[in-house]
Amino acid sequence: MAKKSIADVDVRGKTVLMRVDFNVPQDDSGAITDDRRIRMALPSIESVLARGGKLILMSHLGQPKTVEPAFTLKPAAECLSKLLNKPVAFAIDTVGPDAKSKSAALVEGGVLLLENLRFNSGEKKGDAEFAGQLASMADIYCNDAFGTCHRTDASMVAVPKAMGAKPKVTGFLVAREIQYLSDTLSAPKRPFVAIVGGKKVSDKINVINNLLNICDSVLIGGAMAYTFSLAEGGKVGNSFVEKDKVDLAKELIAKAGKKLVLPIDTHCGDAFSGDCNKLVVKGGEVPDGWEGFDIGPETAKQYSEIVRNAMTIVWNGPMGVFEMPPFDAGTRAVAEAVAQSKGTSIIGGGDSAAAIEQFGLADQVTHVSTGGGASLAMLEGQKFEAVELLD
Ligand code: AMP
């Protein structure tokens, strides 16, 4: 699914409308508490500005239903201005008079951020009229908002449609996500191993199904392992389980055969606390009054061995309650094995990305996805209209 990127188009003197993800966390006073998402968009932004493009940036922030001043993107404009060390114009509307006049006034190398797209109800509705007005301001459309790529908001789908024959390209962030979460997985070097963990099997059922089709092994961890335990007739004590998903787990076990690898031991506690009494038991043998909080040490060793020998690895979801030591041990062991592997290692967003960061190993893996829901959807094998539409 090779897509044209912003580097492939001549932007000099042209107006580029770039969808970015400036959905940053803020404190009660509106101050940005983590500017990572803005910093991550800098390569695409700087590429346009350095080549004499006129850049209009658009993003959503939070989930306002209408104009809600608390969700203004003005602090993001100020933050970007500091990072770029140059002025960033800010429009107090999206397709109104301020946006129109400030976009028309852009000079080569100039940049404008529009107000929060979700202040206009047309954004969530995918409204063609709203999209047409956004598209009319630009010569080139660029999508660098991977976290929103699985959505069909106007700025993701209706805007590139409204661009007609004008160039529609990826930014560098989106290009990298597609390269790893789609291209690498469609032609993986083998052995190709997936590690799937987290709380609920119901959240990951489509991911597991898709990975079973394309991987050599799928290693299961996290609380979802106990639903599989029940499916095999095991005992789970007080562990978190989804009883209504046991039949589904049985189907997966039957379909997968040896490809699906379940924990051979479990690290249990007698209360949800790091200070609780602890016990390691064989898989499927959690006694009453005890709860599984992590894979056990034998499982950690076995999974690490499989992971170290893999040539392609994809990981989504922690092996246990990694936020609460000592039940982080299984997730840590797997993270270290992923980091040590010589293969291509891809970390799906969300909690596995948080875990790899927490262990300080993020720079030792090939790719850490920035999108939670979007990376999960891509691992499910979904095609995104927002990406398919691009050149
Ligand atoms: P998910 O969002 O489905 O990827 O699940 C991540 C969450 O699952 C994390 O907050 C973990 O603490 C939690 N988790 C993983 N294993 C367990 C477990 N054995 N018992 C309870 N919670 C768990």
Residues whose N, C-alpha, C, O or C-beta is under 5 A from the ligand:
A	BS01	AMP	G197 G198 K199 K200 G222 A223 F240 G292 F293 D294 G317 P318 M319 G320 V321 F322 D351
